[in-house]
């Protein structure tokens, strides 16, 4: 009788254990569905060192810059110097969960100004998925999205301040004719 009771108890414990394991697996599947993104542990540990972006940037190869970002090194540096770097460094990134009057935290950013501009230009110049941007820049999905949104505003403000980057209508009818001749010929 004691042996039967022990056998029943062992079977009950085994069923409870298997049920608990299946419940755990179901919980994991429901709360961590297979998503096309990477987590922090799956990325390189420091976005400032040894990332594919850092290798590309340090190469200063015009061909690589044009292929990946649509600009040569000189133009990339010009955009940085024309105000992008200063705006990136000293403009607070808007956060929904913090006070809007807070100052910038430049030392706490995952990307420096060249990295942010590189992210924006990679995003604008390619059809790659954000998961590829995560891998290239070693930053998590929320940071990729936040930096793209914030960086695009800074990029637009920077280009708007560069006279030669503006798109303007010709001022006179003679200018229209001059440009028309350039296009026709």
Secondary structure as GFF3:
##gff-version 3
##sequence-region A 1 185
A	DSSP	alpha_helix	2	31	.	.	.	ID=ss1
A	DSSP	three_ten_helix	40	42	.	.	.	ID=ss2
A	DSSP	alpha_helix	52	59	.	.	.	ID=ss3
A	DSSP	alpha_helix	62	69	.	.	.	ID=ss4
A	DSSP	alpha_helix	73	79	.	.	.	ID=ss5
A	DSSP	pi_helix	80	84	.	.	.	ID=ss6
A	DSSP	alpha_helix	85	90	.	.	.	ID=ss7
A	DSSP	three_ten_helix	106	108	.	.	.	ID=ss8
A	DSSP	alpha_helix	113	125	.	.	.	ID=ss9
A	DSSP	alpha_helix	130	137	.	.	.	ID=ss10
A	DSSP	alpha_helix	141	160	.	.	.	ID=ss11
A	DSSP	three_ten_helix	163	165	.	.	.	ID=ss12
A	DSSP	alpha_helix	173	184	.	.	.	ID=ss13
###
